Amino acid sequence: MAEEKSYDVVVVGGGIAGLMTANRLGQLGRRAVVLEQGSEELYPCNTRYTGGTFHVCLRNIMSDESSHRQAIIDSTGGFVSDTLAGLIARECQRVIRWLQDEGLRFIKSDYRGA
């Protein structure tokens, strides 16, 4: 007979939003379970291979702030305001460091999809 478990919240999807939500719920003392479709240990979901998630205009997220800002402005054809481009460029590395401090482990993957 399977062990019965109790949770306060069920988070559907192990993408970055789901993982951050579950992490925050844990910080607030709630028991959360994350349900994800993949079952392999290194399931190549978008959160695991960062080419679609953690980059700034297809550039290394750990590049310098000023080049990020300019790349955002150039790639959007000026659609994005300088203020928003600067905010993203300034804060992107802090988000990665926060995730690492919370225990998220980043891996490189050559997965290209089927």
N, C-alpha and C positions, 0 to 999 in steps of 0.2 A: 504494500500500500504506500502510495506517494505521501511524502510529508506535506502537510498543509501549511501555507504561508499567508501572511496577512500584510497588506500594503495600504497606505493612505491614498496613493496616486498611481495610476498606470500611465506611463508615457509611451505613446505609440510612435516608433521610429527612433533609431539610434543615430540620426544625423546630428549636426552640431547643435541645433536648437533643442533637440530632445535630450542630448547629453548635458547641455548647460542647464536645462530645466531640472533634470533629475539631480544634478549637482547642487543647485540652489535649494531645492526641496530638502536635500540632506542637511545642508547648512542650517536650515530652519527647523530641523528636528523631525521632518516627515520621512516616512519610509516609502521610497519610490522604486518601481520596477520599470525597466526599459524593455520594450518588446521590439525586436528587430528581425527582419525577414531572413537575413543571412545567418548561417549557422557555423561556418568555418571560422577558425580562430583569426585568420587574416582575411576575412571577407572583404573584398575590395569595394566597399561602399564609399560614397563621396567624402565622408569625413576622414576616412583612412588615407585615400590618395588625394593629396592636396592640390593637384593641378586645377581642380574646379572649385576649390573652396578658399584656401589660404594663399592668395597671391594678390598683388596689386597690379592690374593691367598686364597680366601674364609675366610679371617681374618678381624676383625673389622678395618676399615680404620683409626680409631683414635688410634690404637696401636702404639707402639714406632718404630722409624725409623730403628734401627738396626735389630729388629726381622722381620720387613717388608723386608728389603734388603735380609736377609738370606732366608726367605720364597720364595722370587722371584727366587733366585738362585737355591734353592732346587727343587722347583716345575717345573722349566724349564730344569732340568738336566744339568745345566751349560750352556745352549744355550745362555742365555742373558748375556751380559757383566756386570762386576761388576759396571762399570760406569753408565750404563743404570739402573740397579737395584737400585743403590744408588740414582739416580735422581728421579725415581718414588717414592721410599721410602721417600725421603726428601720432595717432593712437593705435595704428595697426600692430606695431611691434609690442606694445603694452598688452594687447589682447592675447597674443601668442604667449608672452611670458606669464600672464595670469593663468592661462590654461595649463601651462607646464607646472606652475606652482600648485595647481589643483590636482596634479597627478596625471594629466593627459600626456601620453607618450606618442610622439610623432614618428612615423616610419616613412621611408621612401618606397615608392612602388613603381614598377614599370608597367603596371596594368593599363591597357589601352581599351579594354572592352571587347566584346565579341561582335 
